[in-house]
Amino acid sequence: MSSLKLREQDLVGKVAVITGASREIGQAITMNLASRGCSILGTCSSPKSTGLLDSINQEIDNMYKIANQTRSSRMVGISANILSPTCAETIAEALVQNFSSRVDIFVNNAADSRTGTLGELTVQEIQESLISNVQTPVLIVDELVKRKMFLPESRIIYISSVRSRQPWSLQLMYAAGKSAGESLCRTWSQAFGGREEKFAFMAGTTANAVTVGLTQTESVMMCPPDVLETFKQEFITLQSIPKFGQPEDVADVVGLLCSHDARWITGSVISASGGGIKIG
């Protein structure tokens, strides 16, 4: 992350909510938007992880100092576990307290990717997967809409996975949840674009999903060698660009969708998988 530099300050004055902002892809997305002048409300799963968000904030400060520029944005880190029924309210209240009850960008990055064996799934496993990957994103967007926090031409981005189209028996619920997330974006795009008077306060808002392929994150690289090799054979052999993706590769795609230039892209699923999944 220390190699990142300031970019064009095209997001100055914007506020982004990023769930799961403390590490890996979420951290890369945070750095991308912050390097462009965006203020960040970043979430993590527990209070003990807020120190990671503090470190990211310091890294952002350092970027501006190295560039000899004054930082006009800010970052606030909070604990908001996606399994908690109060996650959405916690995020909304943090926006009230820190960002004048407004948001321009919501990136749903936090997820539950646990595995489960068919024939042995428990009710709790199924429910927690659906809560994390479907229910909580819905509740967050609903809470921000109910309080009219979204501004016109806002951005909603759901981080999906190639698993939505490339099934694996050990991730039945994860694949189902990510498929549902892509469907949510289609409905959100239709509702919030400006067609419905009820949501005129956020007209022009776009909603898209980014489907992520095999990415060199800490959690992936910590897999047992045999599992990692299986992933390589499954994913990289199908990719047009045959190598691991990096968190920054995904963050750059998300960053594009957050820009003014992406104003005409909505209700879409964008593949950030090196060609592992070809959509269109």
ABEGO torsion letter per residue (X at the ends): XAABBBBBBAABGBBBBBBGAABEAAAAAAAAAAAAGBBBBBBBABAAAAAAAAAAAAAAAAAAAAAGBBBABBBBBBBBBAABAAAAAAAAAAAAAAAGGBBABBBBABBBABBBBBGABBAAAAAAAAAAAAAAAAAAAAAAAAAGABBBGBBBBBBBBAAAABBBAAAAAAAAAAAAAAAAAAAAAAAAAGABAAAAAABGBBBBBBBBBBBBBAAAAABBAAAAAAAAAAAAAABABBBBBBAAAAAAAAAAAABAAAAABBGBBBBBAGGABBBX
